[in-house]
Amino acid sequence: MAKMRVMGSKNQADEGGLKFNLRELGGALGDFGPLHPLFLTYVKILNLDPANIMFVMGVSNLVIGIYYKLPLPIEPMKAIAIYALSSKWDANLVYATSFGTALVWLLLSTTGLLDKILWIVPECVARGIQLALAIYLLMESVELMQTSILLSLLSIAIIALCTAIRKRKFVPATIILYCIGILIALQNDGGAATLSLHIPRIHFFTINDTLRGMLEVGFTQVFLTLSNAVIATRIAVNERFSRKIKDGQLALNMGLMNLLAAFFGCIPLCHGAGGFMAQYFYGARTGGAMVMEGLIEIISAILFSATVMWIFSNFPLAIIGAMLIPVSIELGKEILKLKKHIELIIALLVAITSYLTNLTIGFILGTTAYYILKRHTTPQLLN
């Protein structure tokens, strides 16, 4: 039986719940969806309506925060985003692919197939996926920081200072950094706030678009999401909270949010271990962070979508890059929880392969290597 043996953290004082304070707001801003580079690129290159995307993300955040009472942030599905952007998809093809992924996750979560698939996944493979994600984040952060080295260093200093005094008094580094970023963005012309009512409309697409999107990239995305948004996210959350979540719950969340996304003009969405670690590192400890982020996104979408999009488009990338540095470190050090040398080797194999190719290949190669070694070595070596 190779079901991942997730050891609980020795200090699981965080119980979840709903709290609304600066700490939770700071955590919410640690992985604020509309500032995600893929969000901005969808809008700039494919001309998707930012208000529709923010509305769906806001509703999803609000419902998930109230129901689970935990920080479970949502973000764009990376493989679909990269492929859609490089292939210059039209909007309906994006929405149709959201629908296709929704059907897959609803099927896996409601039939029990997901549990059967995950039963064979070793813990060392999941840890390797986490390390690969940490490397991705680190490389992305370095690239973003190069846009302004001085601003990056200032941002890192602010994060380090806030982290150092955290035990005595919580100071939300993200709120400070967001204020600095918004002030810099407003230095450019054209940033006057405008109030305009926007009501998201229902979108329709064809079955052919759904099939095309899933065949070109959707099914590949499922494997990536399985490793990052389900396995790695569940481990990261359950090691820090006594209020546990299950794989099937995460899959059901993604099924429902993408069903909403498909008909209300939003990009394919998922959970993510990196997003969770970002919110957790910057202070999120309850579902209040999700609720506040959701309300900000819904209000922005309905009343201030043009202004918010303008600010986000001019927000300094160097600040975002600096914020990703400690998050990548927190995510990467999870591999140290593996105690056996052979498990570390497999995890490193998964991480290196995933980084050089993609997460799906790393996932398959690592799982295969685990069972080959398990068959030809003594049980004590792996168990």
C-alpha positions as CSV (number, residue, x, y, z in Angstrom):
1,M,0.0,0.0,0.0
2,A,1.7,3.2,-1.2
3,K,-0.8,5.8,-0.1
4,M,1.2,8.8,1.0
5,R,1.9,8.8,4.7
6,V,1.6,12.4,5.5
7,M,3.1,13.1,8.9
8,G,1.4,15.8,10.9
9,S,3.3,18.8,11.9
10,K,4.4,18.9,15.5
11,N,2.8,22.3,15.9
12,Q,-0.6,22.4,14.5
13,A,-2.0,25.3,16.5
14,D,-3.8,26.7,13.5
15,E,-7.5,25.7,13.6
16,G,-8.9,27.7,10.7
17,G,-12.1,29.5,11.2
18,L,-13.1,33.0,10.0
19,K,-11.2,36.1,11.1
20,F,-11.0,39.5,9.5
21,N,-8.0,41.5,10.5
22,L,-4.8,42.9,9.0
23,R,-3.0,39.6,9.3
24,E,-5.6,37.8,7.2
25,L,-5.7,40.7,4.7
26,G,-1.9,40.5,4.4
27,G,-2.1,36.8,3.8
28,A,-4.8,37.3,1.1
29,L,-2.5,39.7,-0.7
30,G,0.3,37.1,-0.6
31,D,-1.3,35.4,-3.6
32,F,-3.8,37.9,-5.0
33,G,-5.3,36.4,-8.2
34,P,-5.7,39.5,-10.4
35,L,-2.0,40.3,-10.0
36,H,-1.0,36.9,-11.3
37,P,1.1,37.4,-14.5
38,L,-1.0,34.8,-16.4
39,F,-4.2,36.8,-15.5
40,L,-2.7,39.9,-16.9
41,T,-1.4,38.2,-20.0
42,Y,-4.7,36.6,-20.8
43,V,-6.3,40.1,-20.7
44,K,-3.5,41.8,-22.7
45,I,-2.9,39.2,-25.4
46,L,-6.3,37.4,-25.8
47,N,-8.4,40.4,-24.9
48,L,-10.4,38.5,-22.2
49,D,-12.7,40.6,-20.0
50,P,-10.9,41.2,-16.7
51,A,-14.2,41.9,-14.9
52,N,-15.6,38.5,-15.8
53,I,-12.4,36.7,-14.5
54,M,-12.3,38.7,-11.3
55,F,-16.0,38.1,-10.7
56,V,-15.7,34.3,-10.9
57,M,-12.5,34.3,-8.9
58,G,-14.2,36.5,-6.3
59,V,-17.2,34.3,-6.0
60,S,-15.1,31.1,-5.8
61,N,-12.8,32.6,-3.1
62,L,-15.9,33.8,-1.1
63,V,-17.6,30.4,-1.1
64,I,-14.5,28.4,-0.5
65,G,-13.4,30.7,2.4
66,I,-16.8,30.5,4.1
67,Y,-17.2,26.7,3.6
68,Y,-13.8,25.4,4.5
69,K,-12.7,28.3,6.8
70,L,-9.1,27.8,5.6
71,P,-6.9,29.6,3.1
72,L,-7.3,27.7,-0.1
73,P,-6.4,30.2,-2.8
74,I,-7.2,29.7,-6.5
75,E,-5.0,30.6,-9.5
76,P,-4.9,30.1,-13.3
77,M,-4.0,26.7,-14.6
78,K,-0.5,27.2,-16.0
79,A,-0.3,24.6,-18.9
80,I,-3.6,25.7,-20.4
81,A,-2.7,29.4,-20.0
82,I,0.7,29.0,-21.7
83,Y,-0.6,27.0,-24.6
84,A,-3.7,29.2,-25.1
85,L,-1.5,32.3,-25.1
86,S,1.1,30.9,-27.5
87,S,-1.6,29.6,-29.8
88,K,-3.6,32.8,-29.7
89,W,-6.9,31.1,-28.8
90,D,-10.1,32.9,-29.0
91,A,-12.1,33.5,-25.9
92,N,-14.7,30.8,-26.5
93,L,-12.1,28.2,-26.8
94,V,-10.7,29.2,-23.4
95,Y,-14.1,29.0,-21.8
96,A,-14.8,25.7,-23.4
97,T,-11.6,24.2,-22.0
98,S,-12.7,25.5,-18.5
99,F,-15.9,23.4,-19.1
100,G,-13.9,20.3,-20.1
101,T,-11.7,20.4,-17.1
102,A,-14.8,20.9,-14.9
103,L,-16.3,17.7,-16.2
104,V,-13.1,15.8,-15.6
105,W,-12.7,17.0,-12.0
106,L,-16.4,16.4,-11.2
107,L,-16.2,12.9,-12.6
108,L,-13.0,12.1,-10.6
109,S,-14.4,13.5,-7.4
110,T,-17.9,12.0,-7.5
111,T,-17.1,8.5,-8.7
112,G,-14.2,7.6,-6.4
113,L,-11.7,7.3,-9.3
114,L,-9.6,10.0,-7.8
115,D,-9.0,8.1,-4.5
116,K,-8.0,5.0,-6.6
117,I,-5.5,7.0,-8.6
118,L,-4.0,8.7,-5.6
119,W,-3.7,5.5,-3.6
120,I,-0.6,4.5,-5.6
121,V,1.2,7.9,-5.3
122,P,4.2,7.7,-2.9
123,E,5.0,10.6,-0.6
124,C,8.5,11.1,-2.0
125,V,7.0,11.8,-5.4
126,A,4.7,14.5,-4.0
127,R,7.7,16.0,-2.2
128,G,9.6,16.1,-5.5
129,I,6.7,17.9,-7.2
130,Q,6.8,20.5,-4.3
131,L,10.5,21.0,-4.9
132,A,10.0,21.4,-8.6
133,L,7.4,24.0,-8.0
134,A,9.7,25.8,-5.6
135,I,12.4,25.9,-8.4
136,Y,9.8,27.2,-10.9
137,L,8.8,30.0,-8.4
138,L,12.4,30.9,-7.7
139,M,13.3,31.2,-11.3
140,E,10.2,33.3,-12.0
141,S,11.0,35.5,-9.1
142,V,14.6,36.1,-10.3
143,E,13.3,37.0,-13.7
144,L,10.8,39.5,-12.3
145,M,13.3,41.0,-9.9
146,Q,15.6,41.9,-12.8
147,T,13.1,44.6,-13.9
148,S,14.3,46.7,-11.0
149,I,17.1,45.4,-8.8
150,L,16.9,48.4,-6.4
151,L,13.2,48.0,-5.8
152,S,13.6,44.2,-5.4
153,L,16.3,44.6,-2.7
154,L,14.1,47.2,-0.9
155,S,11.1,44.7,-1.0
156,I,13.2,41.9,0.3
157,A,14.4,44.1,3.1
158,I,10.8,44.9,4.1
159,I,9.8,41.3,4.0
160,A,12.9,40.3,6.1
161,L,12.2,43.0,8.7
162,C,8.5,42.1,9.0
163,T,9.4,38.5,9.4
164,A,12.0,39.2,12.0
165,I,9.6,41.1,14.2
166,R,6.6,38.7,13.6
167,K,6.9,36.9,16.9
168,R,6.5,40.2,18.9
169,K,4.1,42.0,16.6
170,F,2.6,41.1,13.3
171,V,3.3,43.6,10.5
172,P,1.8,42.7,7.2
173,A,4.6,42.9,4.6
174,T,2.2,42.4,1.7
175,I,0.1,45.5,2.6
176,I,3.2,47.7,2.8
177,L,4.5,46.3,-0.5
178,Y,1.1,46.7,-2.2
179,C,0.9,50.3,-1.1
180,I,4.4,51.0,-2.5
181,G,3.5,49.2,-5.8
182,I,0.2,51.1,-6.2
183,L,1.9,54.5,-5.5
184,I,4.5,53.7,-8.2
185,A,1.8,52.6,-10.6
186,L,-0.1,55.8,-10.1
187,Q,3.0,57.8,-11.1
188,N,2.1,57.0,-14.7
189,D,-0.5,59.0,-16.6
190,G,-4.0,57.7,-17.0
191,G,-4.6,56.2,-13.6
192,A,-7.7,58.2,-12.6
193,A,-10.3,56.1,-10.8
194,T,-13.5,55.5,-12.9
195,L,-16.8,54.1,-11.6
196,S,-18.7,51.9,-14.1
197,L,-21.2,49.2,-13.4
198,H,-20.4,45.9,-15.0
199,I,-22.7,42.9,-14.9
200,P,-21.1,39.6,-16.1
201,R,-23.0,38.0,-18.9
202,I,-23.4,34.3,-19.7
203,H,-21.1,32.8,-22.5
204,F,-21.8,29.9,-24.8
205,F,-19.4,27.7,-26.7
206,T,-19.5,24.5,-28.8
207,I,-18.8,20.9,-27.9
208,N,-16.2,20.9,-30.7
209,D,-14.3,23.7,-28.9
210,T,-14.4,21.7,-25.7
211,L,-13.0,18.6,-27.4
212,R,-10.3,20.6,-29.1
213,G,-9.2,22.3,-26.0
214,M,-9.1,19.1,-23.9
215,L,-7.2,17.2,-26.6
216,E,-4.7,19.9,-27.3
217,V,-3.8,20.6,-23.7
218,G,-6.6,20.0,-21.2
219,F,-5.9,16.3,-20.4
220,T,-2.2,17.1,-19.9
221,Q,-3.2,19.9,-17.5
222,V,-5.2,17.3,-15.5
223,F,-1.9,15.4,-14.6
224,L,-0.2,18.7,-13.7
225,T,-3.2,19.7,-11.5
226,L,-3.3,16.3,-9.9
227,S,0.2,16.7,-8.6
228,N,0.2,20.3,-7.7
229,A,-3.3,21.4,-6.9
230,V,-4.5,18.2,-5.3
231,I,-1.6,16.2,-3.8
232,A,0.9,18.9,-3.0
233,T,-1.8,21.3,-1.8
234,R,-3.5,18.7,0.5
235,I,-0.2,17.9,2.1
236,A,0.8,21.5,2.6
237,V,-2.6,22.3,4.2
238,N,-2.9,19.2,6.4
239,E,0.5,19.6,7.8
240,R,-0.3,23.1,9.1
241,F,-4.0,22.8,10.1
242,S,-5.8,20.3,12.4
243,R,-8.9,21.0,10.2
244,K,-8.1,18.5,7.4
245,I,-9.1,18.6,3.8
246,K,-9.4,15.6,1.4
247,D,-8.2,15.1,-2.2
248,G,-11.8,14.7,-3.4
249,Q,-12.8,18.0,-1.8
250,L,-10.1,19.9,-3.7
251,A,-11.1,18.1,-7.0
252,L,-14.8,18.9,-6.4
253,N,-13.9,22.6,-5.7
254,M,-12.1,22.8,-9.1
255,G,-14.9,21.1,-10.9
256,L,-17.5,23.5,-9.5
257,M,-15.4,26.7,-10.0
258,N,-14.5,25.8,-13.6
259,L,-18.2,25.1,-14.3
260,L,-18.9,28.6,-13.2
261,A,-15.9,29.9,-15.1
262,A,-17.0,28.3,-18.3
263,F,-20.3,30.1,-18.5
264,F,-19.3,33.4,-17.0
265,G,-16.2,34.1,-19.1
266,C,-13.4,33.1,-16.9
267,I,-10.1,31.3,-17.4
268,P,-9.5,27.7,-16.2
269,L,-8.8,27.8,-12.4
270,C,-7.2,25.5,-9.8
271,H,-5.9,25.4,-6.3
272,G,-2.1,25.3,-5.9
273,A,0.5,24.5,-3.3
274,G,2.6,27.6,-4.2
275,G,-0.4,29.9,-3.8
276,F,-1.3,28.3,-0.4
277,M,2.3,28.7,0.8
278,A,2.3,32.3,-0.3
279,Q,-0.9,33.2,1.6
280,Y,0.2,31.2,4.7
281,F,3.7,32.7,4.8
282,Y,2.3,36.2,4.7
283,G,-0.2,35.6,7.5
284,A,-3.4,33.8,6.3
285,R,-4.6,31.4,9.0
286,T,-8.4,31.3,8.4
287,G,-10.9,31.5,5.6
288,G,-11.2,35.2,6.3
289,A,-8.3,35.8,4.0
290,M,-10.3,34.1,1.2
291,V,-13.5,36.0,2.0
292,M,-11.7,39.4,2.0
293,E,-9.9,38.6,-1.3
294,G,-13.2,37.5,-2.8
295,L,-15.0,40.6,-1.8
296,I,-12.2,42.8,-3.2
297,E,-12.4,40.9,-6.5
298,I,-16.2,41.0,-6.7
299,I,-16.5,44.8,-5.9
300,S,-13.6,45.5,-8.3
301,A,-15.2,43.5,-11.1
302,I,-18.6,45.1,-10.8
303,L,-17.6,48.7,-10.0
304,F,-14.0,49.4,-10.8
305,S,-12.7,46.8,-13.3
306,A,-11.1,49.3,-15.7
307,T,-9.2,51.1,-12.9
308,V,-8.1,48.0,-11.1
309,M,-6.9,46.5,-14.3
310,W,-4.9,49.6,-15.2
311,I,-3.2,49.6,-11.8
312,F,-2.4,45.9,-12.0
313,S,-1.0,46.4,-15.5
314,N,1.4,49.1,-14.2
315,F,2.2,47.3,-10.9
316,P,6.0,46.9,-10.5
317,L,7.0,43.3,-11.3
318,A,10.0,43.6,-9.1
319,I,7.8,43.6,-6.0
320,I,6.0,40.5,-7.1
321,G,9.3,38.8,-7.7
322,A,10.6,39.7,-4.3
323,M,7.5,38.3,-2.7
324,L,8.0,35.0,-4.4
325,I,11.5,34.4,-2.9
326,P,10.5,33.4,0.7
327,V,7.5,31.4,-0.7
328,S,9.8,29.3,-2.9
329,I,12.1,28.6,0.0
330,E,9.2,27.6,2.3
331,L,7.8,25.2,-0.4
332,G,11.2,23.7,-1.3
333,K,12.3,22.9,2.2
334,E,9.4,20.4,2.6
335,I,11.7,17.8,1.0
336,L,13.7,17.8,4.2
337,K,10.8,15.9,5.9
338,L,11.8,12.8,4.0
339,K,14.1,10.6,6.2
340,K,15.2,7.8,3.9
341,H,18.0,8.4,1.4
342,I,16.3,6.4,-1.3
343,E,13.2,8.6,-0.9
344,L,15.3,11.7,-1.2
345,I,16.9,10.4,-4.3
346,I,13.5,9.7,-5.9
347,A,12.2,13.1,-4.8
348,L,15.3,14.8,-6.4
349,L,14.8,12.8,-9.6
350,V,11.2,14.0,-9.8
351,A,12.1,17.6,-9.1
352,I,14.9,17.6,-11.7
353,T,12.9,15.8,-14.4
354,S,9.9,18.0,-13.7
355,Y,11.9,21.2,-14.0
356,L,13.7,20.1,-17.2
357,T,10.6,18.7,-18.9
358,N,7.3,19.1,-17.1
359,L,5.4,18.0,-14.0
360,T,3.6,15.2,-15.7
361,I,6.7,13.5,-16.9
362,G,8.4,13.9,-13.5
363,F,5.3,12.6,-11.8
364,I,5.1,9.4,-14.0
365,L,8.9,8.8,-13.9
366,G,9.1,9.2,-10.1
367,T,6.2,6.9,-9.4
368,T,7.5,4.3,-11.8
369,A,11.0,4.4,-10.2
370,Y,9.5,4.0,-6.8
371,Y,7.7,0.8,-7.7
372,I,10.7,-0.7,-9.6
373,L,12.9,0.0,-6.5
374,K,10.2,-1.4,-4.2
375,R,10.0,-4.6,-6.2
376,H,13.7,-5.2,-6.3
377,T,14.8,-4.0,-2.8
378,T,14.0,-4.8,0.8
379,P,10.7,-3.4,2.2
380,Q,12.7,-1.5,4.9
381,L,14.4,0.6,2.2
382,L,11.2,2.4,1.1
383,N,8.6,1.8,3.8
